[in-house]
Amino acid sequence: MFQSTFHAVTCSMAILFVAPAVALAQPESTNIDSASRPNIVWIMSEDNSKHYLKHFDETGVETPAIEAMAAHGITFDRAFSNAPVCSTARTTLITGCYGPRIGTQFHRRTELATLPEGVEMFPAWLRQSGYYTTNNSKEDYNAKKRMEPWDDSSRKASWKNRPSEDTPFFHVVTFADSHEGRLHFGVDALQKPTDFDQKTVSLPPYFPDTQVFRHTAAFYRDRMSIIDEKVASVIAQLEQAGELENTFVFYFGDHGGVLPRGKGYIYESGLHVPLVVRVPNNYRNLVDRELGSRTKGFVSFIDFAPTVLNLAGVRLDKAGPIDGNAFLGPRIDSAKVDTRDTTFGYADRMDEKYDLVRSIRVGDWKLIRSFESFQPDAMWADYRYKMLAYQQWRDRYHTGKLNNVQSQFFKPRPPELLFNLADDPHEVNNLASDPAHGDRLTELRAKLNAHLKQTNDLGFLTEAGMLKVIDAPVENGKRLSNEIANYIDTANIAVMPWDQANKALLSAINSGDKLERYWALVAASSIAAWNRSANHDMAADETFIKLLHRRTLDTEPLVAARAAQLAAILQVADPRPTFQRTLELSQSPTEALQIFNMVRHVNALAGNPYPMGSKLFRLPFNPDPKGLIQQHLDHLDRP
């Protein structure tokens, strides 16, 4: 069995929660009564990274209401969603847990995950301690509720409906004016003026400089101006009710986005969010920072739940298995928060597009590990390509009108991407192959792999495999921890030197463990798509090709389909018969969805050596006519 050379590290747990994996008892409040506790409000805007607000980025739009909040509070310059899309990010917020550890990392969920004993959606603990909790109104969680977290979650939900003026409240409001769908305009919209100057709007270097991109970038900054007006309205309502100076008000984006290469991707454009916390005069004593200050200490979405509980005076009498650390409130040393410098990111399936990617950022250095790197970032997703900017970017690639940096999005990726964000904020200059940064790469690789193993990352079971344990994902993750560690090690054959990887692949592809075979084939595909010499060696190795042929006949449909995909990349066999057979034998719609992702990848290979249309395939079930599989089938028949 292929063994890892990486060493495990111990992840620190939250200040509020001392020892891991101990069942939670009932929460207890501090000795203060409910009437003396602060109110807390979250204002969320959808789909925007920090780059569109001038308060965070000089290329952004002025947001006077948010800036006024910052003047009376704290700006967090390094705040991160752990996931780059709504349901996974919001589930992390509401639980304080990493999605791949609790089985909530796929957007959107096929089935709701069961939270482990002792983990609740945290507003439930606020309710138990006397808070009135309301959400207006988007939830989008990937887990089942245990205790009910909300007194009211609806479009009419409001803190104003609390039972008495003495009742403290926690209120969440989400504004969709910045959502991706706002950029699904037609060509006619390009003739309409924008408030933000299209001539001076800044475009990152990976975009072509066209009217479509300039209009889209300027228009989106206009959307952020609308968000700012909504923020001002919330602040005004609190002030008019006499509650502003009793209320901590958080403003943040629910993840990054939303121009191309943002939402759904774990580049900074997909994860780095704006965060401002307004501190009320009546509770200045709870925060040891100056008003108007900024911090570069890292905070992530796993940290928001313990932070709210800490501000609310809600402590748990036993430790709980959540992953975050409070960053504001009693017993929090701001100087220590300022030294925090690490965040982890994850992306899995977004709608019909599978792409398992993990990341770690430490200070200004970031490592992105693409486990299916043979797929380009530009792989089709129906909702994504409703945006004109995506469509034009793709069309200009196919007509040869992009430079090398702009073309990266449409090509296979290296398995590892290493960026120095201080010099390369747009993440276009990969340093992973630069010997000068070899020690940095080794260090970040080890930390990331240790994290994946410590959290028993369920993505390595595949989504279909994870659904078999979805009723107890955390417990089963612990039970399968050795197997998951082995799958991670097997997938990481892709980053070994080829002379070592060659032998390891032969052993793992011949394993008796179906998922070890699966990840070995994925690793081989990543190597073959990126390393021309290794591609040639695999295709010329008679022993390897015979083993690959046997794997196309594997009794496990996902394994056989991965073998067919590799055969297509190497161009040593027609994958279509194997895809036909595996789809006919697919054991669930989820398994079929993943196989169709492989079909679509092969169909998009340069020159399209193995064209496939929807009539080629039969399924053992009738797909939902409006579902994700049908989207794959429809796209296969498009020119």
C-alpha positions in Angstrom: 0.0 0.0 0.0 1.3 3.4 -1.0 2.3 5.3 2.2 2.4 9.0 2.8 5.5 10.8 3.8 3.6 13.6 5.3 3.3 14.1 9.0 0.0 14.8 10.7 -0.4 18.0 12.6 -2.9 18.9 15.3 -5.5 21.5 14.4 -6.4 23.9 17.2 -10.0 24.0 18.3 -12.0 27.1 19.2 -11.3 29.0 22.4 -14.8 28.3 23.4 -14.4 24.6 22.8 -11.4 23.0 24.4 -11.1 19.3 23.5 -12.4 17.8 20.3 -15.1 15.2 19.7 -16.8 15.4 23.1 -20.6 15.5 23.0 -22.1 18.9 23.9 -24.1 19.3 27.0 -26.7 22.1 27.2 -25.2 25.5 26.6 -25.0 27.9 29.5 -25.0 31.7 29.6 -22.7 33.8 31.6 -24.1 35.4 34.8 -25.5 38.4 32.9 -29.2 38.5 32.3 -30.7 38.5 28.8 -31.6 42.2 28.8 -27.9 43.2 29.3 -26.6 41.2 26.4 -25.9 42.7 23.0 -28.0 42.2 19.9 -26.1 40.9 16.8 -27.1 41.4 13.2 -25.5 39.9 10.1 -25.9 41.7 6.8 -24.8 39.4 3.9 -24.5 40.3 0.3 -24.4 37.4 -2.2 -21.6 36.3 -4.4 -19.1 39.2 -4.0 -15.5 39.1 -3.1 -13.8 42.0 -1.4 -12.3 43.3 -4.7 -15.4 45.4 -5.6 -15.4 47.6 -2.6 -13.0 50.5 -2.5 -12.7 50.1 1.3 -10.9 46.9 0.6 -9.5 47.4 -3.0 -8.6 50.6 -4.7 -10.3 49.4 -7.9 -13.7 49.0 -6.2 -16.6 51.4 -5.7 -17.1 53.7 -2.8 -19.5 52.3 -0.2 -20.2 55.1 2.3 -22.5 53.1 4.6 -20.1 50.2 4.9 -17.2 52.7 5.4 -19.2 54.4 8.1 -19.6 51.1 9.8 -15.9 50.6 9.6 -15.2 54.0 11.1 -17.2 52.9 14.2 -15.8 49.4 14.2 -13.3 47.0 12.8 -12.2 46.1 9.3 -11.0 42.6 8.7 -8.7 42.8 5.7 -8.2 39.1 5.6 -11.5 37.4 5.9 -12.3 34.2 4.0 -15.1 32.0 3.1 -13.9 28.4 3.3 -15.9 27.5 0.2 -16.7 29.6 -2.9 -20.4 28.9 -3.4 -23.6 29.5 -1.5 -24.8 26.3 0.1 -21.4 25.0 1.2 -20.3 28.4 2.5 -23.6 29.0 4.4 -23.5 25.6 6.0 -20.0 26.4 7.2 -21.2 29.6 8.7 -24.2 28.1 10.5 -22.3 25.1 11.9 -18.7 26.4 12.4 -17.5 23.2 10.7 -15.5 22.4 7.6 -17.8 21.0 5.0 -15.7 18.0 3.9 -15.6 16.8 7.5 -19.3 16.9 8.0 -20.4 15.9 4.5 -21.8 19.2 3.4 -19.3 20.2 0.7 -21.3 19.6 -2.5 -23.4 22.4 -4.1 -26.2 21.7 -3.9 -26.6 18.7 -1.7 -28.1 15.5 -3.1 -29.2 14.5 0.4 -29.0 16.5 3.6 -26.2 15.4 5.9 -26.9 14.5 9.6 -24.9 16.7 11.9 -22.9 14.8 14.6 -24.1 14.6 18.1 -23.3 17.9 19.9 -23.2 20.1 16.8 -26.2 22.4 16.2 -26.9 25.2 13.8 -25.6 27.7 16.3 -28.6 30.1 16.5 -30.3 27.2 18.3 -28.0 27.7 21.2 -28.8 31.4 21.2 -32.5 30.6 21.3 -32.0 28.3 24.3 -30.2 31.1 26.1 -32.9 33.7 25.6 -32.2 35.3 22.2 -34.9 35.9 19.6 -33.4 34.6 16.3 -34.6 35.5 12.9 -33.4 35.0 9.3 -34.6 37.0 6.3 -34.6 34.7 4.5 -32.1 32.6 2.5 -30.9 29.4 4.3 -29.5 27.1 1.7 -28.0 24.6 4.2 -26.7 21.2 3.2 -27.4 19.6 6.6 -30.5 18.6 8.6 -31.5 20.8 11.4 -31.4 19.2 14.8 -32.9 21.8 17.1 -34.7 24.6 15.3 -32.3 27.5 14.9 -34.8 30.2 14.1 -37.8 31.7 15.8 -38.7 32.9 12.3 -37.0 32.3 9.0 -39.0 33.9 6.2 -39.3 37.0 4.1 -41.2 38.6 6.9 -38.7 37.7 9.6 -37.6 40.7 11.6 -35.9 41.5 14.9 -38.8 43.9 15.4 -41.1 41.0 16.1 -39.3 39.9 19.3 -41.6 39.2 22.3 -40.4 42.3 24.2 -38.0 45.2 23.9 -35.8 43.6 26.5 -35.3 40.4 24.5 -31.8 40.3 22.8 -31.9 39.3 19.2 -29.8 37.7 16.5 -30.9 38.7 13.0 -29.6 37.7 9.6 -30.6 39.5 6.4 -29.3 38.5 2.9 -29.4 40.8 -0.1 -29.4 39.2 -3.5 -28.7 42.4 -5.5 -25.2 41.2 -6.1 -26.0 37.6 -6.9 -24.6 36.0 -10.0 -28.0 36.0 -11.7 -27.8 39.8 -11.9 -25.1 39.3 -14.6 -27.3 37.1 -16.8 -28.2 40.0 -19.0 -28.5 40.0 -22.8 -26.5 41.8 -25.5 -28.9 44.7 -25.5 -27.9 45.6 -21.9 -24.4 46.5 -23.2 -25.8 49.7 -24.7 -27.1 50.9 -21.3 -24.8 53.2 -19.3 -23.3 52.3 -16.0 -22.7 54.6 -13.1 -19.2 53.3 -12.6 -16.9 54.5 -15.5 -16.4 51.6 -17.9 -13.3 53.3 -19.4 -11.5 53.3 -16.0 -12.8 50.1 -14.5 -10.0 47.7 -13.6 -9.8 44.2 -15.2 -7.6 41.4 -13.9 -5.0 40.2 -16.3 -6.7 36.9 -17.0 -9.7 38.7 -18.6 -9.7 40.0 -22.2 -10.1 43.7 -22.4 -13.5 44.0 -24.2 -16.7 45.9 -24.0 -18.4 42.9 -22.5 -16.0 42.6 -19.7 -15.8 46.3 -19.1 -19.5 46.6 -19.0 -19.9 43.6 -16.7 -17.2 44.8 -14.3 -18.6 48.3 -14.1 -22.2 47.0 -13.8 -21.3 44.8 -10.9 -19.7 47.7 -9.0 -23.1 49.4 -9.5 -24.7 46.4 -7.9 -22.4 46.9 -4.9 -23.6 50.5 -4.6 -27.2 49.1 -4.3 -25.9 46.7 -1.6 -24.5 49.7 0.3 -27.8 51.4 0.2 -29.4 48.3 1.7 -26.8 48.3 4.4 -27.6 51.9 5.2 -31.3 51.0 5.5 -30.6 48.3 8.1 -28.4 50.7 10.1 -31.1 53.4 9.9 -33.8 51.0 11.2 -31.7 50.0 14.2 -30.9 53.7 14.9 -34.5 54.7 14.7 -35.5 52.0 17.1 -32.8 53.0 19.6 -31.0 49.7 19.2 -27.9 50.7 17.1 -25.7 51.2 20.1 -26.8 47.9 21.6 -26.1 45.9 18.4 -23.0 44.4 16.8 -23.5 44.7 13.1 -21.5 42.4 10.7 -21.4 43.1 7.0 -19.8 40.5 4.8 -20.1 38.7 1.5 -21.4 35.1 1.7 -18.4 34.0 -0.5 -16.4 35.4 -3.4 -17.4 36.1 -7.0 -19.0 36.8 -9.2 -17.3 37.7 -12.5 -15.8 34.7 -14.2 -13.2 32.7 -12.3 -14.7 33.9 -9.0 -17.7 32.0 -7.6 -17.1 28.3 -7.6 -13.3 28.6 -7.7 -10.9 28.8 -4.7 -8.8 31.5 -6.1 -8.8 34.7 -3.9 -11.6 36.0 -6.1 -13.8 33.1 -4.9 -12.8 33.0 -1.2 -11.6 36.5 0.0 -14.6 38.3 1.3 -15.2 41.8 2.7 -15.9 41.9 6.5 -16.7 44.9 8.6 -18.0 44.7 12.2 -19.6 47.8 13.7 -19.1 47.9 17.5 -21.9 49.5 19.6 -21.1 52.1 22.1 -22.8 50.3 24.9 -20.7 47.2 24.4 -17.3 48.7 23.7 -16.0 46.9 26.7 -16.4 43.5 24.9 -13.8 44.4 22.3 -10.2 45.4 22.9 -9.7 47.2 19.6 -9.9 50.9 18.6 -12.8 52.0 16.6 -11.8 52.5 13.0 -9.0 50.0 13.2 -8.0 47.3 10.7 -6.5 43.9 11.2 -4.7 41.5 8.9 -5.3 38.6 11.2 -7.0 35.7 9.3 -10.6 34.9 10.0 -12.6 32.3 8.2 -16.3 31.3 8.1 -15.6 28.5 10.6 -14.9 31.2 13.1 -18.2 33.2 12.8 -20.3 30.8 14.9 -18.0 30.8 17.9 -17.6 34.6 17.6 -21.3 35.3 17.8 -21.7 32.9 20.7 -18.8 34.5 22.6 -20.3 38.0 22.0 -23.6 36.8 23.3 -22.2 35.4 26.5 -23.1 31.8 25.5 -20.6 29.3 26.6 -20.8 25.5 26.4 -20.2 23.5 29.5 -18.4 20.8 27.6 -16.3 20.8 24.5 -17.8 20.4 21.0 -16.5 19.1 17.7 -16.6 22.4 15.8 -13.6 23.8 13.9 -13.6 27.5 14.4 -12.0 30.1 16.8 -13.8 33.2 18.1 -12.2 36.4 17.0 -14.1 39.0 19.0 -15.6 39.3 22.5 -14.6 38.4 26.0 -11.4 36.5 26.6 -10.2 37.2 23.0 -6.8 38.8 22.8 -6.8 41.0 19.7 -3.0 40.8 19.5 -3.2 37.0 19.2 -6.0 37.3 16.6 -3.6 39.6 14.6 -1.1 36.8 14.4 -3.5 34.3 12.8 -2.3 33.6 9.3 -3.8 30.4 8.0 -7.0 29.5 6.1 -8.2 26.4 4.3 -10.5 26.3 1.3 -12.4 23.6 -0.5 -14.4 23.2 -3.7 -16.2 20.0 -4.9 -19.2 19.7 -7.2 -20.9 22.9 -8.2 -24.2 22.1 -9.9 -23.3 19.5 -12.6 -19.5 20.2 -12.6 -17.3 18.0 -10.4 -13.9 19.3 -9.5 -12.2 18.4 -6.2 -9.9 21.2 -5.2 -8.4 22.0 -1.8 -6.2 25.0 -0.7 -4.2 26.4 2.1 -3.1 30.0 2.5 -0.4 30.9 5.1 0.3 34.6 5.1 0.9 35.7 1.5 1.6 32.2 0.2 -1.1 30.0 -1.2 -1.1 26.4 -2.4 -4.0 25.1 -4.5 -4.2 21.4 -5.0 -6.3 20.4 -8.0 -7.0 16.7 -7.6 -8.7 16.5 -11.1 -6.3 18.9 -12.7 -6.7 17.3 -16.2 -10.0 19.3 -16.3 -9.7 22.9 -17.2 -11.2 25.5 -15.0 -13.5 26.3 -17.9 -15.4 23.0 -17.7 -19.0 23.6 -18.6 -21.7 24.4 -16.0 -25.0 25.5 -17.4 -25.8 28.3 -15.0 -22.3 29.7 -15.2 -22.3 30.1 -18.9 -25.5 32.1 -18.9 -23.2 35.1 -18.3 -22.1 36.9 -21.5 -18.6 37.4 -20.1 -18.1 33.6 -19.8 -19.5 33.1 -23.3 -17.2 35.7 -24.9 -14.2 34.5 -22.9 -14.8 30.9 -24.2 -15.4 32.1 -27.8 -12.3 34.2 -27.9 -10.2 31.2 -26.7 -11.6 29.0 -29.5 -10.8 31.7 -32.1 -7.2 32.3 -30.8 -7.8 35.8 -29.5 -6.4 35.3 -26.0 -2.9 35.7 -24.7 -1.2 33.0 -22.5 -2.4 34.3 -19.2 -6.0 34.7 -20.5 -5.9 31.2 -22.0 -4.9 29.4 -18.7 -8.5 29.1 -17.8 -9.2 26.8 -20.7 -6.3 24.4 -20.3 -5.5 21.5 -18.0 -4.0 22.7 -14.7 -0.9 21.6 -12.9 -1.8 19.4 -9.9 -0.3 22.1 -7.6 -0.5 25.9 -7.9 1.8 27.9 -5.7 1.3 31.7 -5.5 3.0 34.5 -3.8 0.0 36.8 -3.3 2.2 39.8 -2.3 3.6 39.9 -5.8 0.8 38.1 -7.7 -2.6 39.0 -6.2 -4.4 37.6 -9.3 -2.8 34.2 -9.0 -1.5 33.8 -12.6 2.2 33.0 -11.9 2.5 29.5 -10.7 5.7 29.0 -8.7 5.2 25.3 -7.9 7.9 24.1 -10.4 10.4 26.8 -9.4 13.3 25.2 -7.4 13.7 28.5 -5.5 10.4 27.9 -3.8 10.7 24.1 -3.3 10.9 24.3 0.5 7.8 26.5 0.6 5.9 24.1 -1.6 6.9 21.1 0.6 5.9 22.9 3.8 2.4 24.0 2.5 1.9 20.6 0.9 2.5 18.9 4.2 0.2 21.2 6.1 -2.6 20.8 3.6 -2.3 17.0 3.6 -2.2 16.9 7.3 -5.4 19.0 7.5 -7.2 16.7 5.0 -6.3 13.7 7.0 -7.1 15.2 10.4 -10.6 16.2 9.1 -11.2 12.9 7.5 -12.0 14.7 4.2 -15.1 12.9 2.9 -14.6 14.1 -0.6 -12.2 11.2 -1.1 -15.1 8.8 -0.8 -16.6 10.3 -4.0 -20.1 11.9 -3.6 -21.8 8.6 -4.3 -19.7 6.9 -1.7 -20.3 9.7 0.8 -24.0 9.4 0.4 -23.8 5.8 1.7 -22.7 7.3 5.1 -24.6 10.5 5.0 -26.7 9.6 8.1 -23.5 9.7 10.2 -20.8 11.3 8.1 -18.5 12.4 10.9 -18.7 9.1 12.8 -18.1 7.2 9.5 -15.2 9.6 8.6 -13.5 8.6 11.9 -14.2 4.9 11.3 -12.8 5.2 7.8 -9.9 7.5 8.7 -7.2 5.1 7.6 -8.8 4.4 4.3 -9.3 8.1 3.6 -5.7 8.8 4.4 -4.7 6.1 2.0 -6.9 7.6 -0.8 -5.3 11.0 -0.2 -1.9 9.5 -0.4 -2.9 7.6 -3.6 -4.2 10.8 -5.2 -1.0 12.5 -4.3 1.0 10.2 -6.6 0.2 12.9 -9.1 2.7 15.2 -7.4 5.5 12.7 -7.1 8.5 12.6 -9.5 7.5 10.5 -12.5 10.2 7.9 -11.9 8.6 7.2 -8.5 5.0 7.7 -9.5 5.2 5.1 -12.3 5.8 2.2 -9.9 3.3 3.6 -7.3 0.6 3.8 -10.0 1.0 0.2 -11.2 0.5 -1.0 -7.6 -2.4 1.2 -6.7 -4.3 0.6 -10.0 -4.1 -3.1 -9.2 -5.4 -2.7 -5.6 -8.2 -4.7 -4.2 -9.7 -1.5 -2.8 -12.0 0.1 -5.4 -11.4 3.7 -4.2 -7.6 3.2 -4.2 -7.9 2.0 -7.9 -10.2 5.0 -8.5 -7.8 7.6 -7.1 -4.8 6.0 -8.8 -6.5 6.4 -12.2 -7.4 10.0 -11.3 -3.7 10.7 -10.4 -2.6 9.0 -13.6 -4.9 11.3 -15.7 -3.5 14.4 -13.9 0.0 13.3 -14.8 -0.8 12.4 -18.3 -2.6 15.7 -19.0 0.3 17.8 -17.7 3.5 15.8 -18.2 4.1 15.0 -21.9 7.0 12.7 -21.2 4.9 10.7 -18.7 2.0 10.6 -21.2 4.3 9.1 -23.8 5.7 6.6 -21.3 2.3 5.4 -20.2 1.0 5.0 -23.7 4.1 3.1 -24.7 4.1 0.8 -21.7 2.5 -2.5 -22.7 2.1 -3.6 -19.1 0.4 -0.4 -18.1 -1.9 -0.4 -21.1 -3.0 -4.0 -20.4 -3.7 -3.1 -16.8 -5.6 0.0 -18.0 -7.7 -2.2 -20.3 -8.6 -4.5 -17.4 -9.7 -1.5 -15.4 -12.1 -0.4 -18.2 -13.8 -3.7 -17.4 -13.9 -3.1 -13.7 -17.1 -4.2 -11.9 -17.2 -0.8 -10.2 -18.7 1.7 -12.7 -16.8 4.8 -11.4 -13.5 2.9 -11.6 -14.1 1.7 -15.1 -15.2 5.1 -16.3 -12.1 6.7 -14.8 -10.0 4.1 -16.8 -11.9 5.0 -20.0 -11.2 8.7 -19.3 -7.5 8.0 -18.9 -7.5 5.9 -22.1 -9.0 8.8 -23.9 -6.4 11.3 -22.6 -3.6 8.9 -23.7 -5.6 8.2 -26.9 -4.9 4.4 -26.6 -8.5 3.2 -26.7 -12.0 4.4 -27.5 -13.7 5.3 -24.2 -17.3 5.3 -25.6 -18.2 1.6 -25.0 -17.0 1.8 -21.4 -19.0 5.0 -20.8 -22.1 3.3 -22.3 -21.7 0.3 -20.1 -21.0 2.1 -16.9 -23.9 4.5 -17.3 -26.2 1.5 -18.0 -24.9 -0.1 -14.8 -24.7 3.1 -12.7 -25.9 2.4 -9.2 -27.4 5.8 -8.5 -28.2 9.1 -10.3 -25.2 10.6 -8.4 -22.9 8.0 -9.8 -24.2 8.6 -13.3 -23.8 12.4 -12.8 -20.1 11.9 -12.1 -19.7 9.6 -15.1 -21.3 12.2 -17.3 -18.8 14.8 -16.0 -16.1 12.4 -17.4 -18.0 12.1 -20.7 -18.2 15.9 -21.0 -14.5 16.2 -20.3 -13.5 13.7 -23.0 -16.0 15.3 -25.4 -14.1 18.6 -24.9 -10.6 17.2 -25.5 -8.7 19.0 -28.3 -9.8 17.8 -31.7 -12.7 15.8 -30.0 -11.3 12.4 -31.0 -14.3 10.6 -29.5 -17.5 12.6 -30.2 -20.5 11.7 -28.1 -24.1 12.7 -28.2 -27.0 12.0 -25.8 -28.5 9.2 -28.0 -25.4 7.1 -27.3 -26.4 6.5 -23.7 -29.1 4.6 -21.8 -29.7 5.0 -18.1 -31.4 2.6 -15.7 -33.7 5.4 -14.5 -35.5 8.4 -16.0 -33.5 11.5 -15.3 -35.3 14.6 -14.0 -36.1 16.7 -17.1 -35.0 19.8 -15.2 -32.1 18.1 -13.4 -28.4 18.1 -13.6 -28.1 14.9 -15.7 -30.5 16.3 -18.3 -28.3 19.4 -18.5 -25.4 17.1 -19.4 -27.4 15.3 -22.0 -28.7 18.5 -23.5 -25.2 20.0 -23.8 -23.8 16.9 -25.5 -26.2 17.6 -28.4 -25.2 21.3 -28.8 -22.8 22.2 -31.6 
